[in-house]
Amino acid sequence: MNTTTTTVPTTPDIPHHPVAVIGAGLGGLVLARVLHVNGIACTVLDLDASADARAQGGMLDLHEETAQEALRAAGLHDDFRALVLGGGEETRVIAPDGTLVKHEPDTGDGGRPEVNRADLRRLLLNSLPDGTIRWGSKVTGAEPTAVPGRHLVTLADGGRFTTDLLIGADGAWSRIRPLLTDARPAYTGISFVEADVLPGNARHAEVAAFTGGGSAFVLGDERALLTHREGDGRVHTYVAVKAPEDWLDSLDFTDTEAARAAVLAHFEGWDDRLRALVAAADAPLVPRPIHALPVGTSWERVPGVTLLGDAAHLMSPFAGEGANLAMFDGAELARAIIEHPGDAEAALTAYEKELFPRSEATAADSAGNLTMMFGPDAQRKLLDMFAGYGAEQA
């Protein structure tokens, strides 16, 4: 944890941003939007060259009590509803031999509608005043200054600026987190390979009909296939394997056919329609090791700086809460700032008082679900979990 202070001269060469948000992901954008509608300006800095510099991922199910609450605070809930993918809440559980063991259709009245992440991000981006986001601003480090609560932030292009309120919304490998804690993400033991079967693929109609219009879960012995139907009709699959940390590094993903064969070796004997999610997938296959921060990560109050989203509580995706919590964090931090005008420390203290127990509980759920899904009798335990959700909603 960096506690060294730096004396920074006040000159026009070092601009000052009263509120600086590092990272233009969903959480940082919600924060900026809620502040904006309440008359508080901020500057958002992002390493990407533009809003469209890279793909933003696939579908998200937005939970009523977290992400949707954040969108209400942002005044964007009605606009969000217009982006919802019909049929996206359909859920299937399929056995490795192809047997459909559970099917829940999308009735249209669920609390977790599906939306394309890129569409949601565009909605948030378009809701902010021009100039709010500084693209191409890669943060390389930050350090406290001699002024209490003020930080000096350094950019990859050599630029620097100071800020009185520094918010790390910069994801798993946050450059801001070291100001607060020495905690670092660790490999969870699970590796993903992402694959897509696109419309027009000879096997698309077959696998799309088999896996359904929403999500499908196929759990085996320390491996799984987790599918989503995307807004453009593609079937997106997270191929999940319990494996050593170096497993993905041992595969040559520039040789798609070799990587495909290596992945399929983990699914011998599975139904051909399931294997087709990889065997017939359109190139490329994308490796993604799954990392998480320690459950219960927290820190002592450090003046002028805090975190939200994955920067604060990176967890595995097996609770489905990552984007939801990031957006809720953004709205809750904005609320704390609004409710404590001119007193950043009171705002950050109030925010973190709620942040830590909320994120610890969800991270524990995520870690527990990982253990369940890649442990013995995983399919039965998953069905029991879904049954429990149904009982809660009844």
Phi, psi and omega in degrees: 000130184274117178240005180289134178262151182236135175273120184244121177292148176271105180220159177299341181287342180242095182293160180238129174245114183305318177233120181239125178251121181263109179115122180257044170278188185297319181294313179297324180289321176299315178304310182298320181292314181295320175299316182299314183291346176254016172080020181245122180274150172212166176244129179251127180245133182224143183288336181294150181289333180201174180297334184253020186293332180211160179297147186254012179090185188258228186276148175235139169262120186263122187277142184303318190273353182234279185298320181291326173297320178298319180292328174295316178299329180277354182072027186236011186295317180296320178295321177299317182301329179290344181265354187295137177275116177297137181086355187289344180269004174298139181229135175232143168243124185238136177282156179303336178275005176096358180287130175279112186257346175205138178219120174242111179290160174279110182272353178086358182236020179283168183261009183225064181294153183264139178217149177287129183303319182296320179294319179295317179297320179296321177302314180293317180301316183289347181272357183257149178297150175304139178090354179296321185258130176257098180286159179069026182246085181274117179280130178254344180179167177209150181211149178291150177256180179289343177277120183305128178084352181263143180234150173256123182249134181250139180252159183297332181276007180095350179290157178220155171207162175248158179209149177268344177219106185253122184238116178274105174242036192255026163081195190304319186252047185309135173276348182267330183308320181300343174292341188244325187204154175272000181298138178227150177297146177234153178294134184274351186096357181243134175241139175255148162234122182268138182219150180230134167253112189271153170305138185099338173296141184301334182253008184299310184301320181294310184286331178293317178294325183288318184270345174090180186271357180236249183245147173227142180239126176232111185247132177234209181277097180058032177204160183202156168240124183237115187244153172225142167273125181272168182298332179271007177095348181294154172259112182261131183236132167263108176274115188245130183224134170283116191207160174300157184299332183269006183300310182297324179295337181280350181259143179263097183281356170282343174253089189301319184291323177293317178295321179300314181296321181293321178291315181297336178300338179276356185233031176300136178086354177284157180307141184299327180292331176283316178298331180296338177300334175254313185299324182255007184297144175283141180295153000265165166269140188240118179280145178208098173293144183260121180245161176207150169283158176303138176301133180088013177305129178208183182202160173286150181301123175246123186304132168084007184211144173205181183229160170214163177064214183300331177300327182268324190209050177308129180221166176293162186278011192273010167247354179065030189245355188305300181293323180299313180292322179301315180294319179294319175306313182301316180292320181291322177295317177300317180300317180296319179296317181296321184281350180231065184299132177075006182227081184299322183293320175297321179296313182291325177297315179296317180297310184291333177301325179270327183300311189297309179293325179297312182288326179296316181297317182288321178296323177295319176299316181297315179296321178294321178294323176301312180300319180294314187289337181244020177249190181290147175058040187296318183298315180297318181294324176295316178298320177297321179296315178298321179298323178295321177298317181297320179295322179295325184276345183289000000 
